[in-house]
Amino acid sequence: MNTKNTVQQATRRVLMLDLRRQYESIRDELQAAVLAVLDSQAFVLGPAVKDFERDAAANLSVKHAIGCASGTDALWLALAALEIGPGDAVVTTPFSFFATASCITRVGATPVFADIDPGTLNLSPAAVESALARHNNVKAVIPVHLYGQCAEMEAFVKIAADHRLAVVEDAAQAWGAKWNGKNAGSIGDIACFSFYPTKNLSAAGDAGMVTTNDDRLAERTTMLRAHGSRVRYYHDEIGWNSRLDSVQAAVLGVKLKHIADWNRARSEKACRYHGLLQKSGLASATTTEVTATAPIALLENRPEAQHVYHQYVVRAHRRDELRQYLTEQGVGTEIYYPVPLHLQKCFEYLGYAKGSLPESERASREVLALPIFPELTQEEQQYVVNAIVDFYS
Ligand SMILES: *Cc1c(COP(=O)(O)O)cnc(C)c1O
């Protein structure tokens, strides 16, 4: 082996996400779509946005799809459309991205955090039930389809019917995911998507979407995203500017045609990781405990769920040391999420003590996301798993 090759071996990199590979595979289509928007000079809520909204609704089998500026805004719009505000409470998971909870305070309501299921790390229906027994002003529940696997939607729909709550799906990580054959984004009263560049369906910048089968909620969302105006310059309510722009819609329209293939590829990569990790002898798929002798625990993939593996996450013993070692080996990893929301400084006023939501807190100490994207190669996956094996041996 010559020296040049040896150097290449030592500096091997497996990126957490390599967006350039996806771009190269659809470059001509994307460039044509973006140039068509430039030629049209219709930049905001133009024909490209209408086309994407129509195709997105059809793709999810949902009646209405309303583009907006980000996933964060989609959550905010959904709660505002439901007329949730001061004096109301909303139950959600503390083990999610910050925006899942900040949308609640943005409309003036109070977040109530309920713990997660240790197998899937999704919001636990039983924990929501017990939170409802302690709070009488809850108006909605926000389950998050974490890492691309749907939360237990039947249970949440039933709880919501029993307690007369709205179900707001945070589907930011779950375009194309299903629960018992139904699309994420079509099951609750209203749902929110993010097209942030790292998401499984992604724009070339910030973008988001609200979906619903409810005509009234769709109409309110459409009004609120454009300054609360139904007729231009007449304002029924105070909304805000959260319009989707046409360049983003054009990019998303192209990618929507590929999303089913990309999700399938993600799922194959996840299967391969599962197999390699189990074969390595490090991992157990039957316990959530990680120990010195069984240092990796695989998350549960529920039989009702068609998981799209927006992220591939495991629990790891000595997680931070493993992550450091993988960084040295050139393997990108991430921690989603290192601090559960109930322990964030900005939510101190809610009064949650350390230890109050133990499964979320344990998950935040143990989870590690490994590289996953549709174009990840078998060799790269093998390299990642070999590096994990090396660390523990
Ligand atoms: C990304 C994300 C959001 C926020 O979306 P943005 O488009 O970044 O504003 C909300 N919730 C979850 C679960 C997310 O992953």
The ligand as an ORCA input file, in Angstrom:
! r2SCAN-3c Opt
* xyz 0 1
  C     -37.060     20.600     13.604
  C     -38.153     20.443     14.575
  C     -39.042     21.486     14.875
  C     -38.851     22.889     14.382
  O     -38.766     23.061     13.017
  P     -37.981     24.330     12.383
  O     -38.359     24.209     10.937
  O     -36.543     24.133     12.634
  O     -38.522     25.552     12.993
  C     -40.095     21.234     15.725
  N     -40.251     20.033     16.298
  C     -39.413     19.014     16.062
  C     -39.665     17.688     16.730
  C     -38.327     19.178     15.206
  O     -37.485     18.164     14.996
*
